């Protein structure tokens, strides 16, 4: 399941480039809560709490009470996890607090699970760049981060808006993600040329857009 994420910093909803540079910031919370309401689960990250520079607890509470959220950022104790769950979070995300001397602290994980319940816990670690958690292919890693630097991640907002008018776009994106997943899994046995991969992705995207346009015209 793909879970969309909302990042909070300085009392606003933000988008950062490479996790550092502020690119976009919004304070129209009702608008974004309504936009994310259609998703069964939303990831809510308090960047200030994660960095130890403050927190956005009131905003986290407001959003968590209106959306199904798994909340992360600066959760370093059982008490903090329990408080977020009381505030409305459906799950809490534990990150670096799970590490002790560079290793996963299984004992602490068991304490957390016993205190809040294993179904309410998500353990997550970031890598920089994050793509290295998926692949060590230099071409993929470099191109992924070039796209991020260019700000192409903000296309999410364009795609999100287009989903309403292009009814088959979601199916097309799902097909593209499936193809990319199969390509990466099959890579040790059979490498699909980059040119062919791009052609398949373009064909799937254009086919979904074309089918959506035809369907929209037929419905008029």
N, C-alpha and C positions, 0 to 999 in steps of 0.2 A: 504494500500500500504506500502510495506517495502522500506525504504529509506536508502541507504548506507551512511556512514558518513566518512568524511575526517577531521582529527584533525591536526591543525597546531601549532607548537611551535618552537621558535628559528629559524624561517625561513625554517623549514623542515616539511614534513609530518611525523607524529609520531603515534605510538600506545603505550598507557600507560596501566599498570596493576593497576586495582582498581582506575583508574583515577589519579594516583600519580606517580608511578615508571615508568620511561622510559624503554620500552622493545625493540621497533624497531624505526628506524628513516631513512627517505629516502629523497634524494634531486634530484632524477630523476623525475622531475615534468611532463615532457612530457609523460613518460611511464605511470604514474598513471592517468593522465588526459585521455589518450587513453583507459586505462582499465575501467574507470568509465563513458566513453562517451556513453555507451549503455543504461545507466539508465535514465529514464525520469526526475528524480530529485535526486540531491545529497545534503546531509547536510554538510555544511562547517563550522567548529567551530574553532575560533581563541582562543586558550587556553591562550595565553599570555594576550590578551585583557580581557578575562574573569577573570583572576587573578589580573589584574591591574599591570602587570610587563612589559608592552610594548604592541606591536601589530605586526601583520603580514599583514598590509593593502595592501602593494604592491603585495604580494603573493595572498591574497584574491581577489584583482582586476584581476590579471592574470587568476586565475582559474575560477572566476565568469564570465569572458568574453568568456570562452571556454566551460563551462558546465552550465547546468540549475541548479542553486544552491539556497538553502535557507541558509542564513548565520546567524550565531549566535556567541556570545562571547563578553561580555563587551558592549552591546548596551544599554546605559542608558539614552539616550535622543532622542527626535524627530529628531534633526539634524543629529545624528549618523546614525539613521535608514535611513534617506533620502539620506545621502552620500553613504551608501552601495548600495542602490537601483540604484543610479546614476552610481556606479561602475560596475553594471551588475547583482547584486543579483536579483532573481525573487521574493524572500520573505525574510523577516528578522525575526529572532527568538528573542523574548523578554523573559528574564528569571526573575532573582531576582528583576530587576527594577520594576516589576509589583507589588511587595509587599510593603506595608506600615504598619509598626507595626504588622507584622505577618498576615496581611489580604490582600486579593487581592484589589488593588486600581482600582475600576471600572472606576472612573473618568479619571485616566491616560490612561486606555485602550481606552476609548472613544476619548481622545485627539490624541492618536497614530493612531487610525482608521480614524479619520477625516483628519489627516495630510498626511498619506501615502496610505490609502484605506484598508478596512478590508481584502480584498483578498490577500494582500501582507504581512499580519501579521501571525505569529505563536507564541502562548504563550506556554512556556514549563518550567516545574520545574523538577529538579532532586531530587531523594531521595537516601540516603546512608544506606544500599545497595539499588540499584535501584529496585531490585526484590520486595521489600516491597510495591512498588506502584501497584503491580499486585496481590500479595498474601501474607498472613501472615502465611502460612503454614511453620513451622520451617524446615521441611525436605527439602522442595523446596528451601527455602532461603539459607540454609547452603550448600546444594549441588551446587547451582548456584554459590555461591561465592568461593567454593573450586575449581570448574572448572575454574573460572576466575583467581584465584591465580596460578593455574597450567599453565595458558597461553593458554587454549584451545580456547579462542576467536580468536587466530591467525589462527585457522583452516579456517576462512573465506577466506583467501588468497588461501588455498589449494582447497576449494570448488569452488571458483571463477574460478580457472584455470581448474578444472575438468569439469565444465559446458559445455565446448566446445566439449569434447570428450564423455561425458555421456549425451546424449540428453534428457533422461527422468529423470535425477537427479533433475532438477528444479521441475518437477511434483511431484516427491517423497518427496522433502522437503516441498512443499506446502501442500501435504497430511498430513505430520507429524505435521506441524504447525496447520492445521485445527483440527487434532485429539487432540493436546494439548489444543487448545482453547475450544473445546467441553468438554474435560475432566474437565477443570477448571470451566466452566460455570455450568456443571452438578453436580459438587462436593457437593453442599448443599443438593441435593436430592439423589444422588447415587455416592458413592465413588468407583472409579475404582482402583483395587489393583495396587500397584507400579510394581510388577512383570509382570502383564498383560500389563501395559502401556509400559514397556520396550520391551516386546515381540512384541507388535504391531509396535512400532517405528522401531525396528530392522527389522521386516518383510517388512515394507514399504520401508525402505532404501535399503535393499538387493534386493527387487523386482524391484525397479527403476534402480539399477545398473545392475542387470541381464538383464532386458529388453533392456537397452542401449547397453550392450555388444552384445546381440543377433542381435539387429538392425544394429549395426556397422558391424558385420560379414556378415550379409545378403546383405549389401550394397556394399561389396567388389566384 
